[in-house]
Amino acid sequence: MPPPADIVKVAIEWPGAFPKLMEIDQKKPLSAIIKEVCEGWSLGNHENFALQIADATNFYITEKNRNDIKNGSILRLTTSPYQTAVQLHERIQSTSMDAKLESLKDLANASRDITFAQEFINLDGISLLTQMVESGTDFGDLLSFTLTAFVELMDHGIVSWDTFSVAFIKKIAGYVNKSAMDTAVLQRSLAILESMVLNSQDLYHKVAQEITIGQLIPHLQGTDQDIQTYTVAVINALFLKAPEEKRQEMAHILAQKQLRSIILSNVIRSPTPINDEMAHQLYVLQVLTFNLLEDRMMTKMDPQDQAQRDIIFELRRIAFDVECDPNNSGSIEKRKSMYTRDYKKLGFINHVNPAVDFTQIPPGMLALDNMLYFARHHQDAYIRIVLENSSREDKHECPFGRSSIELTKMLCEILKVGELPSENCHDFHPMFFTHDRSFEEFFCICIQLLNKTWKEMRATSEDFNKVMQVVREQIMRALTLKPNSLDQFKSRLQNLSYTEILKIRQSERMNQEDFQSRPILELKEKIQPEIMELIKQQRLNRLCDGTCFRKISSRRRQDKFWYCRLSPNHKVLHYGDLEESPQGEVPHDSLQDKLPVADIKAVITGKDCPHMKEKGALKQNKEVLELAFSVLYESDEYLNFIAPDKHEYCVWTDGLNALLGKEMTSDYTKSDMDTLLSMEMKLRLLDLENIQIPEAPPPIPKEPSNYDFVYDCN
């Protein structure tokens, strides 16, 4: 008979003794189990002992996490978290430098466990560490491990960041401001400053007084990408938490210090490949920079404001090279008529008072800013577009004013101006770091594209929305290729003419739709089960290969990893914690935990997952919700996942549903089905190319009057 569900078979180690094999009754109190283990080795004072997971994490077993113990786990008997915390609290104050260093190393390692962290913090351990830092007597490895332990302890969110003194902040900022500082100390100091700024508005003001952009810039000019990443993260944190009225001022300082060109030279164009964390920080910086446009995007034009009206006069003057002095000769009616004519040529919707066109938000005044930039910095192209459309027939002219307003709105949507950066996105574009006015230059390229596409489509005013759809597709397709410069982006657009877009659309349509005649549909229905079985096998094979998942914590760069894979016989899920992201597959025997597939009750996704319902879980980030899924087993036990990306999410949810005999419903299954079905259909119909397939099968001919034509074998 199988053992009861509450009985777990484990091995328990004790230094200097042979490991014990024993059965743990999960219904018994943990203290009783520890007492039983201690008595087995004749150890007294069992309350001074605890059990740990015997792996690199050394996490303590508590009443809360004891259900994570699986059959076959290896545990270790060790001193209790309280006793360990008391010992380390005493040892780190040792006068012997060697003893102090070893104790700080142990503290940095032990602090990753929240049970130990709580005990050490209760002993006022955080204050002790901050006093050690403030005293300034430690340096090198001593200081590095002190700061590492501090970061690990604060990462649990037990202690508020608001409790730290100005002296401590000055000391940490001093490590960052020094030109020659130990790399490990600098890295931890930058991480502490970032957390301070992000977690406390009061600390933001204190840190901003101690750290200047000029002091951070030199750290970007080195070759250590981790230091560069932490530095950009601190700049982003200062940018994100700055009061709205100070963000433009900070952007001006960043421009003065040439942050963009330094990042371009030392990070983006560095021979070292950009890792995911740096890509995320560059994406955040890109988003925060474009968000500076939000104020102009949401500002309506005041038709009574003469300074704003003068910008429209300037657009007219540059286009038609005329004097805009309102006191020039001619009657008022004549001047109004002339203005109306010119504003019509400029493509405004309201020919009499074009200021009304800029009262729509978004894009508000941002559209007018873009038009003026284009007219001043690309004057020849601007004049050519305006005059070219002035000479066309009315119905075929491309309205520059209306186009600019709608294009600016579209570009703001594409670049998500005004939205906060996502926690998981790495989608930065190198070309936006190649110019100080990258958004305006982006607009200038796209408005010329719009005019070119308008001509290629031979569009009229009724086709305006169709043209905008094509232009959006051209821009999105060019951006997907991640051009390294604005010139490269422009050149990619040249290859995406309207004719090319039509070809791409037709090709995609052919791949997606195929023929719709009844014989073809019947053939499709016959082939579909074979294709679905093929997709199912692929999903299960991918589960057998396994995937590395993140254990996401409040600080992204402190993420831990765990690995999960399906056994080759599809009977068991093997999983276990890892210290770092693996380079290849992780073998089954190195994954200590097992979950029989037969025990799986259901697969749960999205906000219904238990780890998404926890208080403040990942701030309910939308992207994370879309990647979360859980496996329910036994009565109320869960194995919780957060997939690294959408593809892995679909692979795992499909594979788990296939194991349970349920339908695979992910977007990737549909996509794979469409692709494979299309290929199989084309292969089977290859011999019928250029032959029209009738809607209905041909009629069966009448029986012949005799069968004399049949050869008699006898």
C-alpha positions in Angstrom: 0.0 0.0 0.0 1.2 3.5 -0.7 2.3 5.6 2.4 -0.3 8.1 3.8 -0.3 11.5 2.1 0.9 13.2 5.3 4.0 11.0 5.7 7.2 12.2 3.9 10.3 10.1 3.6 13.5 12.2 4.0 17.2 12.0 4.8 18.6 14.2 7.6 22.2 15.1 8.0 24.2 16.1 11.0 27.9 17.0 10.8 30.2 14.1 11.8 27.4 11.5 11.7 25.8 9.2 9.2 22.6 10.6 7.7 19.4 9.3 9.1 16.5 8.0 6.9 13.2 8.8 8.6 9.5 9.4 8.0 8.1 12.8 8.9 4.5 13.1 9.9 3.3 16.4 8.6 0.5 16.4 11.1 2.9 16.5 14.1 4.2 19.9 15.3 7.6 20.7 13.8 9.1 21.1 17.3 8.2 17.5 18.1 9.9 16.3 14.9 13.1 18.3 15.7 13.0 16.8 19.3 12.8 13.3 17.9 15.7 14.0 15.5 17.8 15.4 18.3 17.1 12.5 20.6 18.2 10.1 17.8 21.7 11.7 18.0 21.6 12.2 21.8 21.4 16.0 21.5 19.8 18.0 24.3 18.1 21.4 24.2 16.2 20.6 21.1 14.7 24.1 21.1 18.1 25.4 20.0 17.9 23.3 16.8 16.1 23.6 13.5 15.9 21.9 10.1 17.2 23.3 6.9 17.0 22.3 3.2 20.4 20.8 2.5 21.2 22.7 -0.7 22.9 26.0 -1.7 19.9 28.0 -0.3 20.1 26.6 3.3 16.5 27.8 3.8 15.0 26.9 7.2 12.0 24.7 7.5 9.1 26.4 9.3 5.5 25.7 10.0 4.6 27.9 7.0 6.8 26.2 4.4 7.0 22.6 5.7 4.5 21.4 3.1 7.2 22.1 0.5 9.2 19.1 1.8 8.9 16.3 -0.8 9.7 12.6 -0.7 13.4 12.0 -1.1 14.4 15.5 0.2 17.7 15.9 2.1 17.4 18.0 5.2 20.1 19.2 7.6 19.9 19.6 11.4 21.4 22.9 12.4 21.2 25.6 15.1 17.9 27.5 15.2 17.5 30.8 13.4 17.5 32.7 16.7 20.7 31.0 18.0 22.4 31.6 14.6 21.3 35.2 14.6 22.7 35.7 18.2 26.0 34.1 17.3 26.5 36.1 14.1 25.4 39.3 15.8 28.2 38.7 18.3 30.8 37.5 15.8 30.5 40.4 13.4 31.6 42.7 16.3 34.8 40.6 16.8 38.1 42.6 17.0 39.8 39.9 14.9 39.6 41.0 11.2 39.7 37.4 9.9 36.9 36.3 12.3 34.9 39.4 11.4 35.3 38.7 7.7 34.2 35.1 7.9 31.2 36.0 10.1 30.1 38.8 7.6 30.3 36.2 4.7 28.1 33.8 6.8 25.7 36.7 7.5 25.4 37.7 3.9 24.6 34.1 3.0 22.2 33.5 5.8 20.3 36.8 5.3 18.7 35.4 2.1 16.4 33.3 4.4 13.5 35.4 5.7 13.2 33.3 8.9 16.8 34.1 9.8 16.4 37.7 8.6 13.5 38.2 11.0 15.5 37.0 14.0 18.5 39.1 13.1 16.4 42.2 12.6 14.7 41.6 15.9 18.2 41.8 17.5 18.5 45.3 16.0 20.9 43.9 13.4 20.1 46.5 10.7 21.2 49.3 13.1 24.4 47.4 13.9 25.2 47.1 10.2 24.4 50.8 9.5 26.6 51.8 12.5 29.5 49.7 11.1 29.1 51.5 7.7 28.8 55.0 9.3 32.0 54.4 11.4 34.0 54.1 8.2 36.5 51.7 9.7 35.7 48.8 7.4 36.8 48.7 3.7 37.4 46.2 0.9 35.8 42.8 1.5 34.6 43.7 5.0 32.6 46.6 3.7 31.4 44.6 0.6 29.9 41.7 2.7 28.4 44.2 5.2 26.6 46.0 2.4 25.6 42.6 0.8 24.1 41.5 4.1 22.3 44.8 4.4 20.8 44.5 0.9 19.7 40.9 1.5 18.0 41.8 4.8 16.2 44.9 3.4 15.1 42.8 0.4 12.5 41.0 2.6 10.6 44.2 3.2 10.5 43.8 7.0 12.1 47.2 7.8 11.0 50.5 6.3 13.5 52.4 4.2 12.4 55.6 5.9 14.3 54.8 9.1 17.8 55.5 7.9 19.9 58.5 8.9 21.4 61.2 6.7 24.8 60.1 7.9 24.2 56.6 6.5 23.0 58.0 3.2 26.0 60.3 3.0 28.3 57.4 3.5 26.7 55.3 0.8 26.7 58.2 -1.6 30.3 58.8 -0.7 31.2 55.3 -2.0 29.5 56.1 -5.3 31.1 59.5 -5.6 34.7 58.2 -5.1 36.6 57.9 -8.4 38.4 54.6 -7.3 36.2 52.3 -5.4 36.0 48.5 -5.0 33.7 47.2 -7.6 31.6 45.0 -5.2 31.2 48.0 -2.8 30.2 50.3 -5.7 27.7 47.8 -7.0 26.0 47.4 -3.6 26.0 51.1 -2.9 24.3 51.9 -6.2 21.7 49.1 -5.5 21.0 50.7 -2.0 20.6 54.2 -3.5 18.2 52.9 -6.1 16.1 51.1 -3.5 16.1 54.2 -1.3 14.9 56.4 -4.1 12.2 54.0 -5.2 10.8 53.1 -1.8 10.7 56.5 0.0 9.9 60.0 -1.3 11.7 61.5 1.7 14.8 59.5 1.0 14.6 60.6 -2.7 15.1 64.2 -1.6 18.0 63.3 0.6 19.7 61.1 -2.0 19.2 63.8 -4.7 21.1 66.2 -2.5 24.0 63.9 -2.2 24.3 62.5 -5.7 24.5 64.5 -8.9 24.3 63.2 -12.5 27.9 64.4 -13.0 29.1 62.0 -10.3 27.2 59.1 -11.8 28.3 59.6 -15.4 31.9 58.3 -15.0 30.5 54.9 -13.9 29.0 54.5 -17.4 32.3 55.1 -19.1 33.9 51.9 -17.7 33.6 48.4 -19.1 31.8 46.6 -16.2 28.2 46.2 -17.5 26.9 45.4 -14.1 28.1 48.7 -12.8 26.7 50.5 -15.9 23.4 48.8 -15.3 23.1 49.8 -11.6 24.1 53.3 -12.6 21.4 53.7 -15.3 19.0 52.2 -12.7 19.8 54.9 -10.2 19.4 57.6 -12.9 16.0 56.1 -13.9 14.9 56.0 -10.2 15.9 59.7 -9.7 14.1 60.5 -13.0 11.0 58.5 -12.1 10.6 59.9 -8.5 11.4 63.5 -9.4 8.4 65.9 -8.9 6.8 66.8 -12.2 8.1 70.3 -12.1 11.7 69.1 -11.8 11.7 66.4 -14.5 12.2 68.9 -17.4 15.1 70.4 -15.3 16.6 67.0 -14.8 16.3 66.2 -18.5 18.1 69.4 -19.3 21.0 68.4 -17.0 21.1 64.9 -18.6 21.4 66.6 -22.0 24.1 68.9 -20.7 26.1 66.0 -19.4 25.6 64.2 -22.8 24.2 61.1 -21.1 22.6 59.9 -24.3 25.9 60.0 -26.3 27.8 58.3 -23.4 25.3 55.5 -23.2 25.4 55.1 -27.0 29.2 54.9 -27.1 29.9 52.9 -23.9 26.9 50.6 -23.7 24.9 50.3 -26.9 27.9 50.2 -29.2 30.1 48.4 -26.8 31.5 45.0 -27.9 29.9 43.4 -24.9 26.4 42.1 -25.7 23.6 43.9 -23.8 22.1 41.6 -21.1 18.4 41.5 -20.2 18.7 43.8 -17.2 20.6 46.5 -19.1 18.1 46.2 -21.9 15.3 46.8 -19.4 17.0 49.8 -17.9 17.6 51.4 -21.3 13.9 50.7 -22.1 12.9 52.5 -18.9 15.1 55.4 -19.7 13.6 55.6 -23.2 10.1 55.6 -21.8 10.9 58.2 -19.2 12.5 60.4 -21.8 9.5 60.2 -24.2 7.1 60.8 -21.2 8.6 64.3 -21.0 6.5 65.0 -24.2 3.2 64.2 -22.3 2.8 67.8 -21.0 2.8 69.2 -24.6 0.8 66.3 -25.9 -2.0 67.1 -23.4 -1.8 70.9 -23.8 -4.5 72.5 -26.0 -3.7 75.5 -28.1 -5.1 78.7 -27.0 -6.4 80.4 -30.1 -6.1 83.8 -28.4 -2.4 83.3 -27.5 -0.4 85.4 -30.0 2.9 83.6 -29.4 1.2 80.3 -30.4 -0.4 81.9 -33.4 3.0 83.2 -34.4 4.2 79.6 -34.9 1.4 79.1 -37.5 2.5 82.3 -39.2 6.1 81.0 -39.2 4.9 77.8 -40.9 3.2 79.9 -43.6 6.2 82.2 -44.0 8.7 79.3 -44.5 6.4 77.5 -46.9 5.5 80.5 -49.1 8.4 82.9 -48.3 6.0 85.8 -47.6 5.9 88.5 -45.0 3.6 87.8 -42.1 3.3 91.4 -40.9 -0.4 92.0 -40.2 0.1 95.7 -41.1 1.1 95.0 -44.7 -0.8 96.6 -47.5 -4.2 95.4 -48.6 -7.6 95.3 -47.1 -8.5 93.1 -44.2 -10.8 91.0 -46.4 -8.0 90.5 -48.9 -5.5 89.4 -46.2 -8.1 87.0 -44.7 -8.7 85.5 -48.1 -4.9 85.1 -48.7 -4.4 83.5 -45.3 -7.4 81.2 -45.8 -5.9 80.1 -49.2 -2.5 79.5 -47.7 -3.8 77.6 -44.7 -5.8 75.4 -47.1 -2.5 74.7 -49.0 -0.9 73.9 -45.7 -3.5 71.2 -45.2 -5.3 72.5 -42.1 -8.8 71.3 -41.4 -10.0 74.8 -40.3 -8.7 77.1 -43.1 -10.0 80.3 -41.4 -8.5 79.7 -37.9 -6.0 76.7 -38.0 -5.4 77.2 -34.2 -8.6 75.2 -33.7 -6.9 72.1 -35.2 -4.6 72.0 -32.2 -7.3 71.9 -29.5 -7.6 68.1 -29.9 -5.7 66.2 -27.1 -3.8 64.2 -27.7 -1.6 65.3 -29.6 -2.3 69.0 -28.7 0.6 71.4 -29.0 3.1 68.5 -29.6 1.9 68.3 -33.2 2.6 72.0 -33.8 6.1 71.6 -32.2 6.8 68.7 -34.6 5.6 70.7 -37.6 7.8 73.7 -36.7 10.8 71.5 -36.1 10.3 69.9 -39.5 9.9 73.3 -41.2 13.1 74.7 -39.6 15.4 71.7 -39.6 14.3 70.0 -42.9 13.2 73.1 -44.7 13.7 71.8 -48.3 11.7 68.7 -47.6 9.0 70.8 -45.8 8.6 73.2 -48.7 8.7 70.4 -51.3 5.8 68.6 -49.5 3.7 71.7 -49.1 4.2 73.0 -52.7 3.9 69.5 -54.2 0.5 69.1 -52.7 -0.6 72.6 -53.6 -0.2 71.8 -57.3 -2.2 68.6 -57.2 -5.8 68.3 -57.9 -8.0 69.1 -54.9 -9.1 65.5 -54.3 -5.5 64.1 -54.5 -3.6 66.6 -52.3 -2.1 65.2 -49.0 -3.1 67.6 -46.3 0.2 68.4 -44.4 -1.5 69.9 -41.4 -4.1 67.2 -40.8 -1.5 64.5 -41.6 1.0 65.9 -39.1 -1.6 66.0 -36.3 -2.8 62.4 -36.9 0.8 61.2 -37.3 1.9 62.8 -34.1 -1.0 61.1 -32.3 -0.1 57.8 -33.9 3.6 58.0 -32.9 2.6 58.8 -29.3 0.5 55.6 -29.3 3.3 53.5 -30.8 5.8 54.8 -28.3 3.2 54.8 -25.4 4.0 58.3 -24.4 2.6 59.0 -20.9 2.5 55.3 -19.8 4.6 54.1 -17.0 7.4 51.6 -18.0 6.5 47.9 -17.7 8.5 45.8 -15.1 9.3 43.1 -17.6 9.9 44.8 -20.9 13.3 45.0 -22.6 12.1 46.7 -25.8 14.4 49.6 -26.3 15.3 51.0 -29.7 19.0 51.9 -30.2 18.1 54.6 -32.8 16.4 56.8 -30.2 19.8 57.1 -28.5 21.5 58.5 -31.6 20.0 62.0 -31.6 19.2 64.6 -28.9 15.8 65.3 -30.6 15.0 61.8 -31.6 11.2 62.1 -31.4 11.2 65.1 -33.7 13.6 63.4 -36.1 11.4 60.3 -36.0 8.4 62.5 -36.9 10.3 64.1 -39.8 11.1 60.7 -41.3 7.6 59.5 -40.9 5.8 62.6 -42.3 7.9 62.2 -45.5 7.0 58.5 -45.5 3.3 59.4 -45.2 3.5 61.8 -48.2 5.3 59.1 -50.3 2.8 56.4 -49.4 -0.1 58.8 -50.2 1.3 59.2 -53.7 1.9 55.5 -54.1 -1.7 54.8 -53.1 -3.0 57.6 -55.4 -5.1 58.5 -52.4 -7.9 61.0 -52.1 -9.2 62.7 -48.9 -11.7 59.8 -48.5 -8.7 57.4 -48.2 -7.1 59.3 -45.3 -7.7 56.6 -42.7 -6.5 53.8 -45.1 -3.3 55.7 -45.7 -2.7 56.1 -41.9 -3.2 52.4 -41.4 -0.6 51.5 -44.1 1.8 54.1 -42.6 1.4 52.5 -39.1 2.1 49.1 -40.6 5.2 50.4 -42.4 6.5 52.0 -39.2 5.8 49.0 -37.0 7.4 46.6 -39.4 10.5 48.8 -39.6 10.7 49.2 -35.8 10.5 45.4 -35.4 13.8 45.1 -37.2 15.5 47.3 -34.4 17.5 49.6 -36.7 20.7 51.0 -35.1 20.2 54.5 -36.4 17.6 56.9 -37.8 19.2 56.6 -41.2 18.9 52.8 -41.0 15.3 53.2 -40.0 14.7 55.5 -43.0 16.4 53.0 -45.3 14.2 50.1 -44.0 11.1 52.2 -44.7 12.3 52.7 -48.3 12.1 48.9 -48.7 8.6 48.9 -47.3 6.8 50.7 -50.1 3.0 50.4 -50.5 3.6 47.7 -53.2 5.7 45.7 -50.8 3.1 46.0 -48.0 0.5 44.7 -50.4 2.8 41.7 -51.2 3.4 41.0 -47.5 -0.3 41.2 -46.8 -1.2 38.9 -49.7 1.5 36.4 -48.7 0.2 36.4 -45.1 -3.3 36.1 -46.2 -2.5 33.1 -48.4 -0.7 31.5 -45.5 -3.6 32.1 -43.2 -6.6 31.6 -45.3 -6.0 29.1 -48.1 -8.8 28.2 -50.4 -12.4 28.0 -49.1 -14.0 25.5 -51.4 -15.8 22.5 -49.9 -13.3 19.8 -51.0 -10.5 21.9 -49.5 -12.4 22.4 -46.2 -13.1 18.6 -46.0 -9.4 17.9 -46.6 -8.5 20.4 -43.8 -10.9 18.7 -41.4 -9.3 15.3 -42.1 -5.7 16.7 -41.6 -6.3 18.7 -38.5 -6.2 15.8 -36.0 -2.8 14.7 -37.3 -1.5 18.3 -37.0 -2.9 18.7 -33.5 -1.2 15.4 -32.4 2.1 16.7 -33.9 1.7 20.0 -31.9 0.9 18.0 -28.8 4.1 15.9 -29.2 6.2 19.1 -29.7 4.8 20.6 -26.5 5.5 17.5 -24.5 9.0 17.3 -25.9 9.6 20.9 -24.9 8.4 20.1 -21.3 10.9 17.2 -21.3 13.7 19.7 -22.2 12.6 21.8 -19.3 12.6 25.6 -18.6 14.3 27.9 -16.1 11.8 30.1 -14.2 12.4 33.1 -12.1 11.5 33.5 -8.5 10.6 37.2 -8.8 11.3 39.3 -5.7 10.8 43.0 -5.0 14.3 43.7 -6.4 14.7 42.5 -10.0 18.5 41.9 -9.9 18.2 39.7 -6.8 16.0 37.2 -8.6 16.5 33.5 -7.9 15.9 30.7 -10.3 14.2 27.3 -10.4 14.0 24.7 -13.1 11.2 22.3 -14.0 11.1 19.5 -16.6 8.9 16.6 -17.5 10.3 13.0 -17.3 10.7 11.2 -20.7 7.9 8.9 -19.8 5.6 11.8 -19.2 4.8 10.5 -15.7 6.5 13.0 -13.3 7.4 16.7 -13.2 10.9 17.2 -11.7 11.8 20.6 -10.3 14.2 22.3 -7.9 16.0 25.6 -7.1 19.1 26.9 -8.9 21.7 29.4 -7.8 21.9 31.0 -11.3 20.4 30.7 -14.7 21.6 27.5 -16.4 23.5 27.5 -19.7 21.8 24.3 -20.9 19.5 21.5 -19.8 19.5 20.6 -16.1 19.6 16.8 -15.5 16.7 15.1 -13.7 18.9 13.8 -10.9 19.9 17.3 -9.9 16.2 18.3 -9.4 15.2 17.1 -5.9 11.5 17.7 -6.0 8.9 15.6 -7.9 5.2 15.9 -8.7 3.5 12.9 -10.3 1.4 14.0 -13.3 -1.4 11.7 -12.0 -1.7 14.0 -8.9 -2.4 17.1 -11.0 -6.0 18.2 -10.7 -6.1 21.4 -12.8 -4.0 24.2 -14.5 -5.0 27.7 -13.4 -3.9 30.9 -15.2 -3.7 34.6 -14.7 -5.3 36.4 -11.8 -6.8 33.2 -10.4 -3.4 31.9 -9.5 -2.7 31.9 -5.7 0.6 33.7 -6.1 -1.2 36.5 -8.0 -3.8 36.9 -5.2 -1.2 37.5 -2.5 -1.1 41.0 -1.1 0.8 43.4 -3.3 2.0 40.4 -5.5 4.2 42.1 -8.1 1.9 45.1 -7.9 -0.5 43.1 -10.0 1.6 44.1 -13.1 -0.4 43.3 -16.2 2.5 41.7 -18.0 3.2 39.4 -15.1 -0.4 38.4 -14.8 -0.4 37.3 -18.4 2.6 35.0 -17.7 1.4 33.5 -14.4 0.0 29.9 -14.1 -0.3 27.3 -11.3 -0.7 23.6 -11.1 -3.2 22.4 -8.5 -2.4 19.0 -6.9 -3.7 17.0 -4.0 -6.5 19.1 -2.3 -5.1 22.6 -2.0 -1.4 22.4 -2.9 -0.1 24.5 -5.8 3.1 24.7 -7.8 3.3 28.3 -9.0 5.0 29.5 -12.2 5.8 32.8 -13.8 6.9 32.1 -17.4 10.0 34.0 -18.8 8.0 35.1 -21.8 4.7 34.6 -23.7 6.1 31.7 -25.8 7.1 29.6 -22.8 3.8 30.4 -21.1 1.9 29.0 -24.1 4.3 26.0 -24.3 3.8 25.1 -20.7 0.1 25.7 -20.4 -0.5 23.7 -23.6 1.8 20.9 -22.5 0.1 20.6 -19.1 -3.3 20.7 -20.6 -2.2 17.9 -23.0 -1.0 15.8 -20.1 -4.5 16.2 -18.5 -6.2 15.2 -21.7 -7.6 18.7 -22.2 -7.7 21.0 -25.2 -4.7 23.2 -26.0 -6.1 26.7 -26.4 -3.2 29.1 -26.5 -2.5 31.6 -29.2 0.6 29.7 -30.2 -1.3 26.5 -30.8 -3.6 28.4 -33.1 -0.6 30.0 -34.9 1.2 26.6 -35.2 -2.0 25.0 -36.4 -2.5 27.6 -39.1 1.2 27.4 -40.2 1.5 23.6 -40.3 -2.0 23.2 -41.8 -1.2 25.7 -44.5 2.1 23.9 -45.4 0.5 20.5 -45.4 -2.3 21.7 -47.6 0.1 23.3 -50.1 2.2 20.1 -50.3 -0.9 17.9 -50.9 -2.3 20.3 -53.5 1.0 20.8 -55.3 0.0 18.6 -58.2 -3.2 20.6 -58.6 -1.5 23.9 -59.1 -3.3 26.2 -61.6 -6.2 23.7 -61.8 -9.5 25.0 -60.6 -11.1 22.9 -57.9 -14.9 22.8 -58.3 -17.1 23.7 -55.4 -19.0 20.4 -55.8 -17.7 16.9 -56.8 -18.4 16.0 -60.5 -21.5 13.8 -61.0 -21.2 10.0 -61.1 -21.7 8.8 -64.7 -24.6 6.4 -65.6 -23.9 2.7 -65.7 -22.9 1.5 -69.2 -25.4 -0.7 -71.2 -23.0 -3.6 -71.0 -19.7 -4.6 -69.5 -18.1 -6.3 -72.5 -15.1 -4.0 -72.3 -14.1 -5.7 -69.0 -11.3 -8.2 -69.5 -12.0 -11.7 -68.4 -9.0 -13.1 -66.7 -10.2 -16.7 -67.1 
